[in-house]
Amino acid sequence: MKMSINKSNLRINPVLLKELRVKMRGWKAPILIGIYNLVLVLLTVLFLKVLIGQRSMNAENIFTTYCLMAVAQFGLISLIAPALTAGAISGEREKQTLDILLSTTLKHRSIILGKLAASLSHIVLLVLSSIPVFSIIFMFGGIGMSELLQTFLFYIVLAITLGSIGLFFSTFIKKSTAANVLSYATIVFLFIGTIIITVFYIQLVIQPKLVSTSYNKTFWLMYLNPAASFVSLLVNQFGESGQSIFPGLYISGGSSPIWIINIVVDLVLSGVLLTACAYKLNPVRKKFSIDKKYDELHVDEEKAENQK
């Protein structure tokens, strides 16, 4: 008995396929990957040169080097991911090709997911291409493959979340410039605004109520902060050594580490944003809206004629 394979299930998203063919044939993607890894290599060489100059490669120095490399890649992904998606839909609108895309048989969800996947493919390439750079730390030991996989998983979820934020504003804002500005403003709020609000709230509201103890719990707003969650991940990987590297920044998430909770929150947030994008882009919803306005206008015309 021969098994029949449904070829439609094996088809790649047409939007993703088109974006990959257009972007990967040019020089932009290779140049981006080259510059990205060049920055990582230069920073890594600088870190190692400073530590080797001290003539002491103990466990703490190895962890410090790994942390600096991980933080550098975290910062680069945070800068690049929103820029790849903030002009995905608004750019189609500015080029007057969005209506053509909506007139195809593609579902609105496929368009949104295809745009997101095309942008995230660049991030995946950047992360995978950085593995040889991170493998330098294996020469000194102390860092295992499990820690590296945890870090890279966090990078992918971070890219999905920041990419969803950029895609959300790109769908609801007509201009790519405005979508970029709002995307980065939202990300700055997640990174810095949540910390400022947390510090002020704890110091002005919670701490005065505590008489002889200090507040040592994780404030709920910090679960939305990718930077705090990333610090929690590094501290969780290093244990006591991590606490010495991040003095005063130990974040306790209770029974579950804060970075795991943040991954769940980010995935839920991404799902909500992508659903909103699909709803906004839905041609059927627009058709119903136009038909409703037409019916209301037709009723108003009939009332005017009856009054005459």
N, C-alpha and C positions, 0 to 999 in steps of 0.2 A: 504494500500500500504506500503510494507516494504522498508525501506531505506537500500541500500547496502553501506557498508563502505569499502573503498579501504584500504586493510591492508598494502599496500606498503607505504601509506602516514603516517601510524602509526609506521613504523619501525624506530628504533634508528640507527643512523649512525654506521655501523659495526666497524669502527676504534675507535669511542668513546666507544662503548660497550666493545671492546677487551681491551682497555686501562684501563677502569674502573674496569673490572674484574681482570686484572693483578695487578694494583696498589692498589686497595682497599682491596684486600685479604691479602696483606702483612702488615708489621708493620710500613712501612715508612710513610704512610698517617696519621695514628693515632698519631705517634710520632711528626710529623710536626705540626699537629693541637694542640697537647698538649704543645709543646714548644712555639708555637706562642701565645697561650692564656696565658701561664705562664708569658711570657715577658710582655704582656699587663697588666696582673693583678699586677705584681710587680711594673711596672711603675705607674699604677693608685694608688696603695696603697702608693707609695712614694709621689706622688703629693698630695694626700689627707692628708697624715700625716704632710707634710710641711704646708699646708693651715690651717688644724685644729689646728696645733701648734700655729698658729697666733691668734687663737680664734676669727676669723672673717670670716664668710662664706657669704660675700656679693655677689652681682651679678657679679662683675668683677672677683672675685676669682673663681666663678662657671664657667664662660666663659673661664677663663684661664685653669682650669682643663680639660674642654671639648676640648679646643684647643690642649693641650699637648697630650691627648689621641688620638685625631684625627691625629695629626702630627706623633705620634709614629706608628699608623697603616698605615699611608701613606708611611712612610719610610720602614716598613716591606714589604708591597706589592711591592714597587719599587725594593726591593732587591730580592724578591722571584719570581715574575712573569717572568722575562727574563730567569732565570735559569730553569724554568719548560719547556720552549719551545726551548731554544737554542740548545738542543740536540735531538729534536723530529725527524727530518729527517736525520741529519748527524749521529745520533745514529743508525738508521735503516741501513744506508749505511755502517757504520763501522761493524755492525753485519752481513752484507751481506744478509739482509732480505728485502732490498728496492726493488730489482728486483722481488721478489716473491709478494710483495704488489702491484707493478705496473702491474703484470701479471693477477691480478684478474679483475673482471668486474666493480670494483669501478671506478668512475670518479675521475680525478685528483683533482677537487674541493672538492669532498667528503673526500678525504684523508687529504687535508690541513685543512678543517674545522673540521674534526674529531680530528686531532691532537691538534688544537687550543682549541676546546671545552673540550677535555680531560684535558688539562693543566689548563684551566680556571675553571674547576669544582673544582679543589683544592682551587683556590682563592675564589670561591663562598662559599665553605665550611668554609674557614677561616673567611670570612666576616660575615657569618651567625652565626658561633660559637662565634664571639666576641660581639654579641648583648647583652648577659647577663652582660658582662663587662661594656658596654656603658650604660646599664640601671641603673647603680649605680648613674649616674649623675641626673637621674630623681627624686631621693630622695630629691634633693635640689631645683628642679624646675628651670625655666629659659630656658630650652632647650626642644623644642617640637619634636613630631614625624616627622614633615615636615623637620626640619633641619637635623635630623638623616637620613631620606630617601635621601635627597639631597647629603649628604656626602657619603652614601653608593653607590648611583648612580655614583658619581664621581670615587669611588674606582673601580667599575666594568669597566667603560670606560677606566680608567688608566690601569687596568690589560689587557684589550683587546689590547690597543695600545702597551704596553711594550711586551706583548706576541707575537703580530704580528711582532715586530722588531726582537725578538729572533727567530721566525719561519722563517723570511726572510733570516737571515744569516745562519740558519741551513740548509736551502734549497740550497743556493748558495755556501756555504763553505763545503768542504768535511769533515773536522775535527771538532769534537764537541768543543774541547778546543779553537780553533781559532774562532768558531762561538760565544762562550761565551764571549771571549775578545772583539770582535767587537761589540757585542750587548751592553755590558756594556759601551764601549767607546762611542757609539752613545747616550746612555741614559745620560751619564755624560755631553756630549755636550748639550743635550736638557735642562738639569737641570742647569748647570753652564756656559757652553760655550755661550749660548744665552744671559745670564745676562752680562757676560764680554763684549761681542760684543756690546750689547745695551748701557752699561755705557760708553764705550770708544767712540762709535759713537755719543752719545748725547753730551758728554763733549767736544769732539774735533771738531765735525762738526756742530751740530744743535745749541748748546748753544752759541757759539761765534756770531751767526747770530742774536740772541735775545739780544736786548740792555738793556731794563729795566725789563724784565720779565724772569721767569724761565720756563723750559720745564715741563709741568704738564700733558702731554698726555701719552697714552699707545703706546709704540713703537711696530710696527707690529710683530717684532721677538718674543715678549713676548707672543704672542698667541700660540706659539709652546712650551712654557715652562710650564710643569705640576705643578711645585712648585709654580710659580707665580700665576697660575690659582687657585690653591688650597688656597693660601692666599686670593685671591679675593673672593672665596666662603665663607671663614670664616668671612671676613670683611663684606660681603653682609648679612650674617646671623646675625651678632651682631650689625651692625649699628655703632652708636657712641662708644659703648663699644669696638667694634672691632678695631676702629681707635686708642683707647688708648692702646689696647693690642699690636697692630702692628704699633707703631709710625714710621712715615716716610716710611711705606711700602704700603700705600693706593694706589690701582691700579684701575683706572677708565677706563672702557671699552666703554665709550660713552653711546649710547642709550641702549646697551645690556652689561651686566656684562661680564668681560673677561672670567670667567669660563664657561659660556654657549657657547661662541665662541670657546673656547678651546675644549669643548666636540665635537662640530661639526667638527672642524679641525682634531681632533684625530680619529674620526670615518671615515672621508674621507681618512686620511693617512693609517689607518688600511686596508680599502678596497683596496687601491692601492697596498700595500705590499702583501696582500693575493692574489690579482690577479696576481702579478708578480711571487709569489710562485707557483701558479697553472700553469702558463704558463711555468715556468722552469721545473716543474715536469711532464708536459704533455707527456705521452708516444707517442702520435700521432705525436707531433712535433719532437720528437727524431727519429721516424720512417721515417718521411719525410726528415730529415737531413741526415740520413744514406742512404736512397735511392738516394738522390741528390749526395752525395759523391760517391756512387757506380756508378751512371750514368756518372759522370765526369771522374771517373777512367776508365770506359769502353770506353768512347769516346777517352781518351788519348791512350789506348791500340790499338784502331782501327786506330788512326792516325799513331802510331808507325809502325803498320803492313803495312799500305799503303805506308809509306815512304820506307820501305824495298823493 
